[in-house]
Structures are given as structure tokens and as C-alpha cells.
Amino acid sequence: MNAERTLVVWVPDWPVHALLRDDGADGLSPDAPLALTANHLVVACSAAARREGVRTGLREREAQTRCPELAVYPHDPETDERRFAPIATALEQLVPGIEVVRAGLCAMRARGPARYYGGEAPAGAAVLHLAAQLGLPDTRVGIADGRFTAEQVARSASTDPGVSAPADGLRIVDPGGSPAFLSPLPVSRAVDAGLAETLQGLGIRTLGALAALPEDAVRQRFGPHGLAAHRRASASGVGSGSEVRPRPPARELSVELSFDTPIDAADQLAFACSTLAERFIGGLTEDRLVCTALRVELTDDVGARHEREWAHPRHFTAADTIGRIRWQAASATKETERGGAGVTKVRITPVHTDRAASHEPGLWSTEPDERVHHHLSRAQSRLGHTGVGTIALAGGRLLADRQRFVPWSTTRVERGAARASASGPWPGALTGPAPSRVFPEAIPAALLDASGAPVRIDADDLLTAEPAHLRVAEAAFESPVTAWSPPWVVRERWWEGAPARFRLQVQLADGDAWLLVFRTGAWAAEGRYD
């Protein structure tokens, strides 16, 4: 059974487009060599980078060797999906019933648009025209039998056999011509790397060779995955995974409010957004949803936008939403040099939602937890966003770097900031028990040998003498040093000329123990074991 006619819209290098459309991409040029990496491998690059020899799958250092001017940024899949959502919504308004395969690629049945626009070529041209209006002139459209074939057609050149190109960026394979088009393509297009290696070892290197095998033999030898690949290679419409599954119409849960007169005071803005917050929570309630994380966007009269994501340990209420708007408006005037007169638009977008049934009270009472949350939230509303909070464990080498203050009931997400993992790896970090007392700032100390001479670190990263006495600040301890660990080095940003630091644990005769750090020729006390 032949697959249904499918239209696929593909945006090449979509992660690069998403990066350029993101808020933190001010100053980036689309014509500059850019690359996005994950696990030190290039996952996407711009056309300028490809002209210099950069390819996906290259290691980051190899890519920078090929293109010294390459600008490297970490790949954020969440940004790809978030920035593609309005593109998919615009396509859905033009052609209902689309399936978002992944960010940058979506599919739809071609029969309806072809009947409406008078043919497949006019339908594809209409989609390309919309993409150009959305700022994506390099978008490709492929039309063929089945989603898999249409995707390969969209990626093909206009000179490939069996492919017609009625317009720039539009590729069409006539009905029934999909098997011939797929035949010379490598088998890796339809299977994963492991199965592709197995098939190539058996001499099956093209999709045509795979489609020529008996279906029963492929099922018995390679299982359901091999069978699905065989049907994709044959352009079959049954069990190949090429069927279009339109997503259900999504309800717009975001709300926004514009003001004719800019509002500068945080309390006035929060009061003006009371109805907006109630409408936001009411819309979620109608869909039987609760919001556990939301994004607040404040735009002033000169176009500057202050955006932040907020998380809640349970779920947001209207009062919680108003509080987040107030805190964000109060911090916006402190963190940004805004030249405008105030905020003219507020937009609230749910980032994470959950079923309301999952947040209903349990069989056993949780009243004490709710009472604690209620009182701490009221105290926070009086003291400010950072007035009440908890301490969380973060990543870092020094003890002071591992402490992070988290305001109560919120999680602040900074876009573009490094998100350190508490689990490491952190070369040079303390692996044993941590000191019970960690000083916010290291206290100057002196480590002396038996003759009273200072103990330092030599060129071999060893102590110059055996420690005998310890002095912290102005206090000299009477108990001598009886035990100490070998010093271990902490090297950070050595390529920028940052000096190495050394850490040392010492124990006194009375059982007191200290964690010391040696930097720029002097000792300092980082923590104390009580």
C-alpha cells in the first residue's frame, strides 16, 4: 500500500536560527561563522562555518582549528523548541493539522493544501512564502509519498533523479516515484548507526538494496526496527512510521496585557496585573492544569525586555503570580539600565504544566507543610524576594563556591548562565568530609615550621618544610600541628594566567583541624573542622 502524499517543511540549521532569535543573541551576525556544541561535539553550524570546513559531528577543537574565527555556543534544545513554537503555530494557521517532528521540521498531509491552492506546487509555494515572511528564506519544502520520503526530498538537490523543482526551495517527487528516488540513498538514512553498520557489513549499502529483500526475511532477521526500515525504503504506507499524526489544536495559555501609559512602580504594576494573573490561572483551571513554572516578560516603552522564569514547589496561584511580577519589576530597575519611562506590556507564559489531579491533597493531611509554606510566603511578601530562602548545594572547587542561596518557593533561571552541576567532576575539589564551618571569605593564616619559618609550596607542588605551628588571623594556637595531608593543586583558567592554588588539611594536637588554601604566596583558612 502506497504512503499518502505528504508535505514536509524543513528549516536547515534551525538551532542556529533559534540562537539568533534568542534574547541573549544581541550583536550576533547571521553571516558570521557560528557553531553549537554538546559534549564537545558540533551539533549545528552556520553556512559561513561550513564554508570554512566545519561539519556536524566534529570535535570542538577540530572545528576551531579549521575556522579560528568560529564562535562556539552551547546547544540548548529547550531554546530550539521554544523558538520553533511560534513558527509551527503560524504554519498551522496556514495549513491545519501539522505534526512537529522535531524543532525545525514539521509534516502535514498534502492532499488538503493541494486541493485548496490548486496543486501541490502552489501549496508548497504558499508555505515558502509564509516562511520568508517569518524571516526564514532558506526554508525547504519537500512533497512525496510518505513523511520519510518527503523529508529526504526536502534535503535533496534539484538535480537528483526523479526530483522536480517548480520553485526555489521546493522539491517534489511525483506519485509512485518515491521508491526510485530512495533507491540510491545510503541505508543509514533509514536506520540507526548500529543497524546501518550491520547492513553494510552484509553488503546492503543502499535503500534500494534493502527494499529488494523479502519483507518476511527482514522481519525474522532484524525484528520490528528492521521491518520499519524496510517499509520506509519501499515507500510503503503501512507500519513504516511515515504516517502524519497531526497534533491536537493547542490552546493558547499565554496571556498578556498592554498599557497606554508606562508603569514604573512595582506595586502599581502588580496591582494592574491582578486581573491578568486571575485570567492566566483561570485558563489553566479550565483545561484542568496547574502551572509549576512560568515565564514573565516585561517590555518597556523603548522596547527593552526583561525576561525571567520562575518555578514553584507546588503550583502557582493568582497571588503567587502577582508576587513574581512585583519582584521581577522591582529587580528590573536595579539590574538593567533602562532608559524608558516604565513597563508597557506584561506577558505570562506557562513553562511547565501538570494535571491538576496530580496536585490534589492526599488522603493524609499535609496541613503542617502548607502552614509553613503559608507563613514563610507571607514573610517573604513583606521582606522581599530574597528576604527568605534556603541554601542549596552547587558545583565548584572551593567550599564557598558550592553554596547557593535560593529564595523561598522560587527557582530563578538565568538564560545563558552557566549551570554548574553539584556532582562534578571538579578536579581539585574536596572529596572527603566537608568542614563544619565554612568562612564566607578565607581568613589570612600562617603555617610555620619548627624554627618559625614560613612553610610554602615548592616547584614540585610539595611543602618546603614540615608544619609545626598554625596561626589564623591574629590568633596563634598553642597546640602544635601533628598531622597534615599532602597538598593538592587546584588549577583554574590557567590559559588566562590565573595562578594555581593549593589546599592542605592540618590537624592540631588538641584535635582541632583546619582546611587551608595557598594562593599568591600566602596561606588562608577556608574552613574549620569542629
Sequence and secondary structure as in RCSB ss.txt:
>XXXX:A:sequence
MNAERTLVVWVPDWPVHALLRDDGADGLSPDAPLALTANHLVVACSAAARREGVRTGLREREAQTRCPELAVYPH
DPETDERRFAPIATALEQLVPGIEVVRAGLCAMRARGPARYYGGEAPAGAAVLHLAAQLGLPDTRVGIADGRFTA
EQVARSASTDPGVSAPADGLRIVDPGGSPAFLSPLPVSRAVDAGLAETLQGLGIRTLGALAALPEDAVRQRFGPH
GLAAHRRASASGVGSGSEVRPRPPARELSVELSFDTPIDAADQLAFACSTLAERFIGGLTEDRLVCTALRVELTD
DVGARHEREWAHPRHFTAADTIGRIRWQAASATKETERGGAGVTKVRITPVHTDRAASHEPGLWSTEPDERVHHH
LSRAQSRLGHTGVGTIALAGGRLLADRQRFVPWSTTRVERGAARASASGPWPGALTGPAPSRVFPEAIPAALLDA
SGAPVRIDADDLLTAEPAHLRVAEAAFESPVTAWSPPWVVRERWWEGAPARFRLQVQLADGDAWLLVFRTGAWAA
EGRYD
>XXXX:A:secstr
 B  EEEEEE TTHHHHHHHHSGGGTT  TTS EEEEETTEEEEE HHHHHTT  TT BHHHHHHH TT EEEE 
 HHHHHHHHHHHHHHHHHHSSSEEEEETTEEEEESHHHHHHHTSHHHHHHHHHHHHHHTT TT EEEEEESHHHH
HHHHHS TTSTT EEEETTEEE  TT HHHHHTTSBGGGTS HHHHHHHHHTT  BHHHHHTS HHHHHHHHHHH
HHHHHHHHTTBSSSSS             EEEEEEEEE  HHHHHHHTHHHHHHHHHHHHHTTEEEEEEEEEEEE
TTS EEEEEEE SS   HHHHHHHHHHHHHHHHHHS   SSSEEEEEEEEEEEEEGGGGS  SS  HHHHHHHHH
HHHHHHHH TTSSEEEEE   SSGGGGEEEEETT   B TT     TT   TT   S   SEEEEEEEEEEEE T
TS B  B TTSSBSS   EEEETTEE SS EEEE   EEE   GGGT   EEEEEEEETTS EEEEEEETTEEEE
EEEE 
